[in-house]
Amino acid sequence: MHLYAVQLDSVWEDKAANFTKVRALLAEAAPLPGSLIVLPEMFATGFSCNLAITAELMAAETENFFREVASRWQCAVLGGLVVSVSDELGSNQALAIAPDGRELVRYCKIRPFSLGGESNVHQAGTETAIFPWQDLQVAPLVCYDLRFPELGRAALAQGAEVLVYIAAWPARRIQHWLTLLQARAIENQAYVVGVNRCGQEPNYTYCGRSVVVDPHGVIIADASDGEKVLHCQIHPAIVRNWRQDFPAVQDFQKGL
């Protein structure tokens, strides 16, 4: 499977500007048909708690943008958005859309970032989810979820072979990001993809470091800093052969 991770410097609370940025970055990268394109957490607004700007109804502008991109490049698109739950609450989600416009998965962030005030405005999700793409089972997760290994395990129990963490992970804790992504790959014998934003916003500074980690915990692609699209190819056989050769996942499944 070809994967394209869009490491974006999101313009604060400006959806139209961010849609334009993503279009330009993808035009330069020219993703191959059938690939998976991944955008960061809340890429269209930055990590804002202003629901008047961020929250949308179902099938509104950001979701329609995903459909536009998926159709244009004939790829699956996975990215972050906030959906309105009530007048006071939104849901921080990872949504995947197929090239024909079908919804492949909708995952609601289970661990809102309380330190940043997110838990005051975003309702927590309750369960992980996976979707099939290019002969791989993919599980989306969101940012702070990375610090909770049980969520990766829950996705593994559903059959996940690729864990994709979309994020707005601050530069001051970037070593935690890299180490935890590698740990999730090793313990789940899975590919782990971390797609982070770069740049600055009112509350945080971001340095990117979007990476792809193989099932042995080795970083095989690294976007470093700055705005760009990271391209990497991942292979189902590498996950399955390692799980067969070293049966830790099989032993985990025996206890379910």
DOTI-155040 format. One record per residue (C-alpha): y, z, x; residue in three letters. Coordinates in pm, whole numbers, plus 50000, padded with zeros to 5 digits. Each point is the difference from the previous one (the first is absolute). Example, Ala and Ser with C-alpha at 12.3 -4.5 7.8 and 13.67 -1.06 7.14 Angstrom:
2
495505078051230ala
503444993450137ser
***
This chain:
256
500005000050000met
503484991250128his
502515027849949leu
503814997450017tyr
501875033250019ala
503704996949921val
501915025750205gln
503305000449815leu
503405015850066asp
500675006849633ser
503584998249875val
500785032849825trp
499604997649622glu
500474962149994asp
496994982449853lys
501464965050005ala
500875002750370ala
496525012350087asn
498294972649800phe
502084974850194thr
499025016150331lys
496304999049915val
500194963449896arg
501614991150333ala
497515019850210leu
497034984649821leu
501454965050028ala
500105004950376glu
496475014650014ala
498514974049759ala
496955020349889pro
496724981449966leu
498724995849642pro
497545027149902gly
501575026250226ser
501145035149908leu
503775006050027ile
501035036750017val
503475014549943leu
501115036050072pro
500425028949759glu
503014995349770met
501004969850210phe
502454987349738ala
502295030650005thr
499155022250294gly
498655035249949phe
502535009749734ser
499585026749735cys
502604983349779asn
497864989449704leu
502934981949842ala
499654974950286ile
496335001750096thr
498025004349676ala
498954969349803glu
498034992849691leu
496584983750035met
500194962650075ala
503645002950110ala
501844985550299glu
497975012950297thr
496684992449833glu
501284965349915asn
501054995850362phe
496425007850108phe
498784972749766arg
502544975650142glu
498885006850357val
496304999349914ala
500384966449827ser
502244985250271arg
497605007850283trp
496745000849802gln
499285034650139cys
499385034549862ala
503115021950027val
499865038050033leu
503175020750006gly
501925029949874gly
502155004949692leu
501075027749761val
499054997549634val
501735020649732ser
497845026949839val
502735017549798ser
503765005250011asp
499495026250271glu
497004987050195leu
498784969250178gly
496724991150167ser
499924988850365asn
497404972649994gln
498154974850211ala
499384968249802leu
497874970150100ala
500404966049832ile
497714969750035ala
501254964250058pro
499434992149630asp
502145029649895gly
497185023949910arg
500385036850076glu
497345009050258leu
500765037250022val
502695025349915arg
499875032450196tyr
502335029649936cys
500875021150305lys
498015032149974ile
502055020750246arg
503764996449941pro
502045010750304phe
501315034149893ser
502095005250314leu
502054969349912gly
500425009949635gly
497624973449876glu
497875024249798ser
503075007549786asn
500294964149879val
496564984050043his
496955009649799gln
496885003950214ala
497074976749951gly
496505013249944thr
497464976350157glu
499514973950267thr
499184963749923ala
498594969550179ile
500064962549952phe
497954971750150pro
501674973850216trp
498414974550234gln
496615017750006asp
501575033850079leu
500635030549784gln
503615011050043val
501525033749906ala
503805003949983pro
501555033750081leu
503645010350044val
501715016950296cys
499605038049969tyr
496484993949865asp
499074993850365leu
500215037250078arg
497235007649748phe
496644987650133pro
498275007249669glu
501824970449847leu
498524976250256gly
496615015749929arg
500464994749626ala
500734963350061ala
496994997850231leu
497815014449725ala
501184971349778gln
498924974950265gly
503184994650205ala
499694980650326glu
503754996250062val
502535027849944leu
503584987249970val
502795025850032tyr
503404986549896ile
502755022950123ala
503545010850070ala
498975022250293trp
502905014450205pro
500314993550372ala
500075037150086arg
496355003149893arg
498724966150118ile
497375015250229gln
498485017149696his
499924966049824trp
498104982850280leu
497585028650064thr
499165005049632leu
499484962849941leu
497504999650287gln
498305031349868ala
499614985149651arg
498414969050158ala
497545019950211ile
498915024649732glu
499554973249733asn
498664972750229gln
502544977149840ala
502864977350091tyr
503285018249945val
503264981249950val
503305018650019gly
503074980749881val
503225018650068asn
503664991149961arg
502574999550281cys
503765006050017gly
502155027249848gln
500935014149663glu
502115030449903pro
497305026050060asn
497584985550255tyr
499654977050300thr
496904978250028tyr
498494982550302cys
497324978249840gly
496755001650200arg
498024982449731ser
496484997650139val
496464988749929val
497265023550120val
496374989350028asp
497065021849883pro
499675014850351his
503585012849990gly
501384973450233val
503454985649918ile
499414962449997ile
503484989349882ala
503365017750033asp
503354988049865ala
501975023750227ser
503585004249874asp
502324976149819gly
499724977449699glu
497064975750015lys
496714989049845val
496855012050178leu
497034976349970his
496445011750065cys
496504989249903gln
497385025449893ile
496274994049962his
497565014749745pro
497134998750251ala
501755023850239ile
500175027249731val
496494994449871arg
498294996950337asn
501615031950128trp
499045019049686arg
496444987550044gln
499835007950374asp
501555034649964phe
499165012349649pro
502705026349944ala
501144983549676val
496414998649878gln
499635037050074asp
503255007249815phe
498734980749698gln
496815020649990lys
502075030349908gly
501754983849704leu
***
